[in-house]
Structures are given as structure tokens and as C-alpha cells.
Amino acid sequence: MPKILLVEDNEMNRDMLSRRLERRGFTVLIAVDGEEGVTMARREQPDLVLMDMSLPVIDGWEATRRIRQDPGLASLPVIALTAHAMDGDRERAIEAGCNDYDVKPIDISRLLGKMDALGVKGNGG
């Protein structure tokens, strides 16, 4: 089962997205701030990180940079998630080290397509 690290501080978003991913055959690990996300990425070695960009402690931009600086995580796929779809955000996410970018509210089919393109596939409904 592919292991997804969801770094999200909003409980409702976390619950909704983790349930949808679990139903599709993913194991979902949760971090509630950017620092915890970096720590969990190092410890758990997930197959993919879904990174909210507006996080407490350290934001998703900085958390992604730290993941990229770690030689053991440098190739770990990261998809940025943000509710603030502003001009330049996608480019900023890519510059920070994200492989892709998606906007909230999350369209699960669109997100699964992006995950699939990065080689991370579920096995359920």
C-alpha cells in the first residue's frame, strides 16, 4: 500500500482528504505543521507528500525546501496544496521543490491523476 504523508493543519480538510485516500488504497500519515511534516518525512519515508502551503511553525514552502535539502528525501514527490490560487503560486511551489500543485477545495479525481503521473497509485475504489 503506498504511504502518503498529508501535511495539513485544518482538521476538516485532513479528515476529508485522508478518508478519500484511504478508500482508494493509500496509507495516510498526518502531520499538522511544517516542522512535523519534515520530521515525519525523514522518519516514515513516505511515497508522496501532500503539502499544505499555509502551515504553522514553518510553512509549506520552507518545509518543502528542507525536504529537498535532505539527501535521503531529495527525490520524494511533493504536491503543494493551497487555497490561495494566485498568479505565480504554481511557479513558487515548483521553485520551492514541489513536483506539482493543486488548489483547494481538492478535486479528488484531479489530485489522483497528479499522483498517478508521479508514479503513486492506489489500489481501491
C-alpha positions as CSV (number, residue, x, y, z in Angstrom):
1,M,0.0,0.0,0.0
2,P,1.5,3.4,-1.0
3,K,2.2,5.6,2.0
4,I,1.1,9.3,1.7
5,L,2.2,12.0,4.2
6,L,-0.6,14.6,4.4
7,V,0.7,17.8,6.0
8,E,-2.4,19.8,6.8
9,D,-3.3,22.0,9.8
10,N,-7.1,22.2,9.0
11,E,-8.8,19.3,10.7
12,M,-11.8,19.2,8.4
13,N,-9.5,19.1,5.3
14,R,-7.3,16.5,6.9
15,D,-10.2,14.2,7.7
16,M,-11.9,14.5,4.4
17,L,-8.8,14.0,2.3
18,S,-7.4,11.2,4.4
19,R,-10.7,9.2,4.3
20,R,-10.9,9.6,0.5
21,L,-7.3,8.5,0.0
22,E,-7.7,5.5,2.4
23,R,-10.7,4.4,0.5
24,R,-8.6,4.3,-2.6
25,G,-5.9,2.1,-1.1
26,F,-3.4,4.5,0.4
27,T,-2.0,4.5,3.9
28,V,-2.2,8.1,5.1
29,L,0.1,9.6,7.7
30,I,-0.8,13.0,9.2
31,A,1.4,16.0,10.2
32,V,-0.3,19.2,11.4
33,D,2.6,21.7,10.8
34,G,5.5,22.1,8.5
35,E,8.2,21.1,11.1
36,E,6.3,17.9,12.0
37,G,5.9,17.2,8.3
38,V,9.7,17.4,7.7
39,T,10.4,15.2,10.7
40,M,7.8,12.6,9.7
41,A,9.1,12.6,6.1
42,R,12.5,11.7,7.4
43,R,11.2,9.0,9.8
44,E,8.5,7.4,7.7
45,Q,9.9,7.6,4.2
46,P,6.5,8.1,2.5
47,D,5.9,7.5,-1.2
48,L,4.5,11.0,-1.6
49,V,3.9,14.2,0.4
50,L,0.7,16.3,0.1
51,M,1.9,19.7,1.5
52,D,-0.5,22.4,2.5
53,M,1.4,25.7,2.0
54,S,-0.2,27.7,4.8
55,L,1.0,25.9,7.9
56,P,2.0,26.9,11.4
57,V,5.6,26.6,12.8
58,I,7.2,26.5,9.4
59,D,5.1,27.0,6.2
60,G,4.8,24.5,3.4
61,W,7.3,26.5,1.2
62,E,10.0,26.1,3.9
63,A,9.1,22.6,4.8
64,T,9.4,21.6,1.1
65,R,12.8,23.3,0.9
66,R,14.0,21.3,3.9
67,I,12.8,18.1,2.4
68,R,14.7,18.8,-0.8
69,Q,17.9,19.6,1.2
70,D,17.8,16.2,2.8
71,P,19.8,13.7,0.5
72,G,17.5,10.9,1.7
73,L,14.4,12.8,0.6
74,A,15.6,14.8,-2.4
75,S,13.6,12.6,-4.9
76,L,10.5,12.3,-2.7
77,P,7.5,13.6,-4.7
78,V,5.7,16.6,-3.2
79,I,2.4,18.1,-4.3
80,A,1.6,21.6,-3.0
81,L,-1.9,22.1,-1.8
82,T,-3.2,25.7,-1.4
83,A,-6.5,27.6,-1.1
84,H,-4.8,30.7,-2.4
85,A,-4.7,30.2,-6.1
86,M,-2.9,33.4,-7.0
87,D,-0.8,34.2,-10.0
88,G,2.7,32.9,-9.5
89,D,1.8,30.4,-6.8
90,R,2.3,27.3,-9.0
91,E,5.7,28.7,-10.1
92,R,6.6,29.5,-6.5
93,A,5.7,25.9,-5.4
94,I,7.9,24.4,-8.2
95,E,10.8,26.7,-7.2
96,A,10.4,25.6,-3.6
97,G,10.8,22.0,-4.8
98,C,7.3,20.7,-5.3
99,N,6.7,18.4,-8.2
100,D,3.1,19.6,-8.8
101,Y,0.5,21.9,-7.4
102,D,-3.2,21.6,-6.7
103,V,-5.8,24.0,-5.4
104,K,-8.4,23.6,-2.6
105,P,-11.1,22.6,-2.4
106,I,-9.5,19.4,-3.6
107,D,-11.0,17.6,-6.6
108,I,-10.0,14.0,-5.7
109,S,-10.0,12.8,-9.3
110,R,-7.7,15.6,-10.4
111,L,-5.4,15.0,-7.4
112,L,-5.3,11.2,-8.1
113,G,-4.4,12.0,-11.7
114,K,-1.4,14.1,-10.5
115,M,-0.4,11.4,-8.0
116,D,-0.6,8.8,-10.7
117,A,1.6,11.0,-13.0
118,L,4.2,10.9,-10.3
119,G,4.0,7.1,-10.1
120,V,2.0,6.9,-6.9
121,K,-1.1,4.8,-7.4
122,G,-3.7,3.5,-5.1
123,N,-5.5,0.2,-5.4
124,G,-9.0,0.8,-4.3
125,G,-12.4,2.3,-5.3
